[in-house]
Amino acid sequence: MKNSLETKLGVFVVITIGAAVLIIENFGGPEVFKHGIDISAQFDSAQDLKVGDRVKMAGVEIGRVEDIELTTNKVSVTMRLSDKAVVKTDSMATIKFTGLMGQNFVAIDFGSPGASRVEGGTVIASQEQPDLSAIMAKLDSAASGIQNLTKSFTPDTINNLMGPLVDFVKQNSAPLTATIANVKNVSSEIAAGQGTIGKLVYDDTLYNSALSTVSNLQETAASARGVINSVSAGQGSLGKLLTDETLYRETTASMTNLNQILQKINTGNGTLGKLVNDQEFYKNAKLSLQKLDKAADGLEDTGPLSVIGTMLGQLL
């Protein structure tokens, strides 16, 4: 009896100590952040946040929630921070939860290094975390959709979907079997290196021919590159034609001379110019040709002796 009473007393003491530790852990003692500063942040929803919940920075507790009250279309959360907490004016507060069954807490980021430290009464910026209840509602909706989808696949539905395919296979079992056998035979021949495709896959002749062709093309390209380099360097007849300035100067001089000659001919200078431009020469040449034509006609009517006599007479 004594042992039973002591056991019950010991269990009661352990439970009392555990409850006290849990209360201090969750709500903190009244003097923990007594000498800290109060800052606040405004949220669209408190998300079951309670007074006494933790305020953390990078997972380290720096304060507790001091007050939660409604303002104009917002929820104002007042936080009491430790004197050692370095919160910047551009730090941002977010309400987060530690797990599906855990408590919510306020997470504050570091802010930028160049920003100044907050003072008491400062309102820092905030950002909203997805509500756990909204997430669970979406998951429940997705699960309901999947359930409805699985319900739609009844035996009748599956039979309607697969029935035509099964009937097709049954009606064409022989051709399908023959087709599968042919495919198997073809694949076996290819694997054995038979036929055109088999030789293309396994015979090295095509590979060697292609390699030889590529090698020849590379040699041809190298030769062509050498010719182009020689031409660019001014070697050979073609190189000299392209790069030698002597030919250019001689060609330019020849064109200049030809231009001068054409100008003289055009102006009627020289024998050729007179032949081209002098009308008197043209008339005399035309008259001489007419006389020659008449003389030829006269010679046709005269006998050979008369022609000889006439020629001798002209000579004497």
Legacy VTK file of the C-alpha trace (Angstrom):
# vtk DataFile Version 3.0
C-alpha trace
ASCII
DATASET POLYDATA
POINTS 316 float
0.000 0.000 0.000
2.848 2.336 0.838
4.610 1.574 -2.424
1.435 2.229 -4.368
0.961 5.628 -2.720
4.560 6.608 -3.346
4.263 5.512 -6.946
1.152 7.605 -7.481
2.795 10.574 -5.776
5.874 10.245 -7.961
3.797 10.047 -11.128
1.842 13.127 -10.040
5.042 15.088 -9.396
6.463 14.098 -12.804
3.242 15.105 -14.540
3.182 18.425 -12.645
6.786 19.197 -13.553
6.149 18.249 -17.203
3.074 20.460 -17.341
5.009 23.350 -15.811
7.824 22.943 -18.333
5.295 22.766 -21.171
3.549 25.925 -19.988
6.840 27.811 -19.654
7.961 26.514 -23.056
4.770 27.582 -24.801
3.971 30.817 -23.066
7.217 31.825 -21.417
7.697 33.396 -18.055
6.446 36.897 -17.360
9.973 38.269 -17.028
11.618 36.683 -20.091
11.166 39.624 -22.527
10.232 42.255 -19.946
13.026 44.616 -20.950
12.647 44.167 -24.749
11.058 46.445 -27.361
7.630 46.204 -28.948
7.197 46.190 -32.756
4.193 45.242 -34.841
3.202 43.910 -38.238
-0.153 43.784 -40.014
-1.535 40.676 -41.715
-4.637 39.739 -43.687
-5.208 36.775 -41.350
-3.771 35.732 -38.000
-4.061 32.026 -39.005
-4.767 30.798 -35.425
-1.807 32.753 -34.045
-2.177 33.276 -30.265
-0.729 35.602 -27.660
2.429 34.021 -26.284
3.422 32.289 -29.527
7.069 32.506 -30.469
8.788 35.075 -32.682
11.788 33.562 -34.480
14.617 34.712 -36.700
16.377 31.982 -38.696
14.832 29.393 -36.326
16.117 31.150 -33.171
13.560 32.519 -30.734
13.903 36.280 -30.311
10.538 37.212 -28.779
6.891 36.427 -28.127
3.567 37.628 -29.480
2.346 40.309 -27.058
-1.023 41.309 -28.524
-3.333 40.540 -31.459
-6.070 42.967 -32.417
-8.221 43.865 -35.404
-7.674 47.135 -37.285
-9.193 48.400 -40.533
-9.290 45.282 -42.736
-6.070 44.021 -41.112
-4.879 42.058 -38.089
-2.246 43.931 -36.082
0.213 41.624 -34.294
2.355 43.239 -31.581
5.597 41.422 -30.764
7.944 41.960 -27.828
11.534 41.297 -28.860
14.640 40.626 -26.826
17.188 43.422 -26.481
19.708 41.171 -28.245
17.493 40.729 -31.328
18.774 42.700 -34.328
15.723 43.424 -36.488
16.126 45.879 -39.376
13.608 48.406 -40.619
13.251 46.490 -43.894
12.891 43.080 -42.203
9.720 41.219 -43.135
7.411 39.213 -40.854
5.560 36.031 -41.879
3.169 33.820 -39.918
4.298 30.202 -40.301
3.422 26.865 -38.721
5.809 24.211 -37.419
3.755 21.274 -38.670
0.290 19.911 -39.178
-0.209 19.618 -35.394
2.251 22.320 -34.278
1.771 25.897 -33.192
2.020 28.920 -35.420
4.848 31.405 -34.962
6.032 34.680 -36.480
9.197 34.438 -38.588
11.229 37.612 -39.189
14.022 37.713 -41.772
17.353 39.512 -41.384
16.669 42.426 -43.722
19.437 44.167 -45.641
22.821 44.772 -43.980
22.734 48.504 -44.640
19.323 49.106 -43.045
19.024 50.629 -39.576
17.837 48.773 -36.491
14.174 49.040 -35.510
13.034 51.034 -32.516
10.061 50.532 -30.222
6.712 51.042 -31.944
8.050 50.339 -35.464
5.664 48.661 -37.913
7.582 46.315 -40.193
6.412 44.903 -43.510
4.742 41.520 -43.749
3.976 38.827 -46.287
1.199 36.266 -46.254
1.802 32.549 -45.915
-0.713 30.160 -47.524
-3.380 29.243 -45.001
-3.184 25.625 -43.834
-6.968 25.283 -43.916
-7.038 26.523 -47.520
-4.325 24.025 -48.447
-6.237 21.210 -46.784
-9.430 22.291 -48.579
-7.600 22.132 -51.923
-6.196 18.704 -51.081
-9.664 17.526 -50.102
-11.061 18.842 -53.397
-8.302 17.102 -55.351
-8.947 13.862 -53.476
-12.668 14.133 -54.219
-11.913 14.619 -57.906
-9.660 11.572 -57.989
-12.328 9.568 -56.179
-14.981 10.619 -58.680
-12.629 9.717 -61.517
-12.016 6.254 -60.147
-15.748 5.739 -59.665
-16.311 6.504 -63.351
-14.208 3.467 -64.308
-16.883 0.848 -63.689
-16.696 -2.628 -65.253
-19.226 -1.545 -67.873
-17.155 1.510 -68.789
-13.974 -0.529 -69.056
-15.822 -3.105 -71.162
-17.088 -0.361 -73.491
-13.585 0.992 -73.876
-11.721 -2.272 -74.274
-14.456 -4.323 -75.970
-13.823 -3.136 -79.567
-10.082 -3.665 -79.151
-10.605 -7.188 -77.828
-12.987 -8.013 -80.680
-10.499 -6.693 -83.233
-7.725 -8.842 -81.792
-9.957 -11.914 -81.793
-11.108 -11.393 -85.384
-7.586 -10.788 -86.698
-5.627 -13.145 -84.515
-4.208 -15.094 -87.487
-2.973 -12.050 -89.465
-1.578 -10.501 -86.293
0.246 -13.733 -85.486
1.671 -13.898 -89.017
2.730 -10.253 -88.825
4.486 -10.781 -85.517
6.233 -13.848 -86.952
7.370 -11.867 -90.016
8.696 -9.077 -87.833
10.550 -11.657 -85.780
12.061 -13.216 -88.919
13.097 -9.829 -90.311
14.693 -8.820 -87.019
16.514 -12.177 -86.911
17.878 -11.666 -90.432
18.996 -8.153 -89.574
20.669 -9.441 -86.417
22.428 -12.079 -88.556
23.661 -9.418 -91.001
21.517 -10.632 -93.868
19.824 -8.422 -96.445
20.503 -4.798 -97.249
19.648 -3.463 -93.797
21.608 -6.241 -92.112
24.684 -5.427 -94.209
24.264 -1.737 -93.511
24.225 -2.487 -89.805
26.954 -5.142 -89.552
29.093 -4.988 -92.728
32.212 -2.827 -92.429
32.468 -2.301 -96.197
30.048 0.619 -96.186
31.842 2.134 -93.220
35.249 1.760 -94.900
33.924 3.262 -98.168
32.397 6.179 -96.338
35.637 6.679 -94.385
37.668 6.574 -97.611
35.325 9.065 -99.251
35.596 11.410 -96.289
39.387 11.085 -96.363
39.457 11.912 -100.089
37.221 14.894 -99.488
39.538 16.076 -96.732
42.568 15.708 -99.030
40.740 17.566 -101.822
39.782 20.303 -99.421
43.385 20.533 -98.232
44.615 20.788 -101.833
42.034 23.447 -102.650
43.047 25.320 -99.514
46.675 25.162 -100.652
45.752 26.528 -104.108
43.777 29.357 -102.541
46.676 30.189 -100.236
49.072 30.207 -103.218
46.775 32.485 -105.185
46.386 34.771 -102.186
50.178 34.871 -101.852
50.491 35.926 -105.518
52.094 32.696 -106.685
51.513 31.256 -110.166
49.837 32.865 -113.155
46.455 33.261 -111.472
48.063 34.655 -108.341
50.005 37.216 -110.341
46.899 38.153 -112.305
45.058 38.784 -109.060
47.780 40.388 -106.940
50.460 41.839 -109.267
49.976 45.596 -109.736
52.162 45.630 -112.844
49.438 43.979 -114.910
46.936 46.447 -113.494
49.109 49.412 -114.439
49.787 48.041 -117.939
46.114 47.331 -118.468
45.258 50.831 -117.300
47.851 52.334 -119.678
46.555 50.215 -122.584
43.010 51.327 -121.931
44.176 54.932 -121.801
45.938 54.605 -125.147
42.949 52.867 -126.691
40.714 55.656 -125.431
42.989 58.266 -126.997
43.011 56.389 -130.331
39.228 56.147 -130.326
38.958 59.852 -129.563
41.251 60.655 -132.541
39.239 58.399 -134.829
36.048 59.999 -133.633
37.397 63.499 -134.311
38.582 62.456 -137.815
42.332 62.612 -137.132
44.696 60.295 -138.959
44.057 57.958 -141.856
41.570 55.769 -140.029
39.781 58.828 -138.702
39.408 60.232 -142.219
38.262 56.872 -143.500
35.541 56.841 -140.877
34.513 60.501 -140.845
35.493 62.024 -144.278
32.452 62.033 -146.637
34.614 62.927 -149.688
36.629 59.779 -149.307
33.404 57.825 -149.100
32.103 59.470 -152.310
35.386 58.896 -154.213
35.502 55.272 -153.149
31.901 54.821 -154.225
32.543 56.494 -157.625
35.646 54.331 -158.211
33.667 51.221 -157.522
30.978 52.310 -159.967
33.594 52.889 -162.693
35.199 49.561 -161.939
31.823 47.917 -162.245
31.213 49.544 -165.661
34.676 48.550 -166.890
34.004 44.986 -165.878
30.738 45.058 -167.859
32.596 46.406 -170.923
35.231 43.703 -170.703
32.531 41.065 -170.801
31.296 42.369 -174.178
34.818 42.639 -175.720
36.760 39.662 -176.999
40.033 38.533 -175.600
42.142 40.150 -178.374
40.443 43.460 -177.939
41.083 43.273 -174.204
44.758 42.529 -174.835
44.936 45.329 -177.329
43.314 47.744 -175.012
45.703 46.788 -172.208
48.723 47.172 -174.537
47.387 50.476 -175.682
47.126 51.644 -172.140
50.619 50.462 -171.418
52.139 52.045 -174.543
LINES 1 317
316 0 1 2 3 4 5 6 7 8 9 10 11 12 13 14 15 16 17 18 19 20 21 22 23 24 25 26 27 28 29 30 31 32 33 34 35 36 37 38 39 40 41 42 43 44 45 46 47 48 49 50 51 52 53 54 55 56 57 58 59 60 61 62 63 64 65 66 67 68 69 70 71 72 73 74 75 76 77 78 79 80 81 82 83 84 85 86 87 88 89 90 91 92 93 94 95 96 97 98 99 100 101 102 103 104 105 106 107 108 109 110 111 112 113 114 115 116 117 118 119 120 121 122 123 124 125 126 127 128 129 130 131 132 133 134 135 136 137 138 139 140 141 142 143 144 145 146 147 148 149 150 151 152 153 154 155 156 157 158 159 160 161 162 163 164 165 166 167 168 169 170 171 172 173 174 175 176 177 178 179 180 181 182 183 184 185 186 187 188 189 190 191 192 193 194 195 196 197 198 199 200 201 202 203 204 205 206 207 208 209 210 211 212 213 214 215 216 217 218 219 220 221 222 223 224 225 226 227 228 229 230 231 232 233 234 235 236 237 238 239 240 241 242 243 244 245 246 247 248 249 250 251 252 253 254 255 256 257 258 259 260 261 262 263 264 265 266 267 268 269 270 271 272 273 274 275 276 277 278 279 280 281 282 283 284 285 286 287 288 289 290 291 292 293 294 295 296 297 298 299 300 301 302 303 304 305 306 307 308 309 310 311 312 313 314 315
